[in-house]
């Protein structure tokens, strides 16, 4: 199974970290992975996206042209990447920041209030982890536990961040079930 995913939003929303964690989790599960970041002209506040492939078989090219899943953390990302989804693909919309409906009817759409849940948890910065939890639950590209392990390894110098981020990931998973 090959999962070709695009995660997109404003710079500063933790878009790249989401992609890196997904890739790292895939590596922990001994899958083939690729991660390609793309930044808009401005870093913070500009658009940022990354393409992630998690596959059981070797990856021929790391470019995602037809995605199996898209996470849109802001409206410009929804507008830009909804059309890249293949029929039957998964679209996760951050409904905290996007009130527009998706245009497509041939895809699975999940509206996840990532920022609202993060604020409920007392830390606005974990909205990306809520969205990542939803993505992992919807695609089953990797196990949730692998994402948590990847987080613990990536942020080993900041162990105090693990609990809130694990909770945020799990809250994202709950949005799908």
C-alpha positions, 0 to 999 in steps of 0.5 A: 500500500502506498500513501501519497499525502500533502500537508499544507497550511501557513508557515508557523503552523507546524506543517513540516513537523507533521510531515517529518513525524509521519515520515519518521513513524514510517521509518520506525515501521520499516516502510519506505518513506519520502518527505519533500518540504515546500515553502512560500516566499515568506516563512512564517505566515506564508504558505508551507506544504510538504509531500509525504509518501509512506509505502510498503514497496520502493518509491519510484519518485518522491513527487506527489502529483495525485494524492491519496490524502490532503490536510488543509490547515488553512483556506488557501491550502484547501483551495490549492490542494483539494483538486490534487486528490485522487477519487476516493481520497481523504481530505482533512479540513481544519474547520477551526480556520476554514468555514468553506465546504469542499467542492468535491463529492468523490472523496472522503471529507473530515472536518476537524476543529484542530485549533479549537481542540488545541485551545481546549487542551490549553496549548494552541501550538498542538493544533498540528498534532490534532490534525496529524492524529486525524490523518493517521486515523483516516489513512492508517498509513502508520500506527498512532503509537509509531507517531508518538514514538517518533515524537518522543525521539524527535523531541528527546531534549524536550520530554515535557512536550510529549504528554500534551502532544500525545493527548492532541494526537489522540484527540485527532484520532477520536475525530475520525472514529 
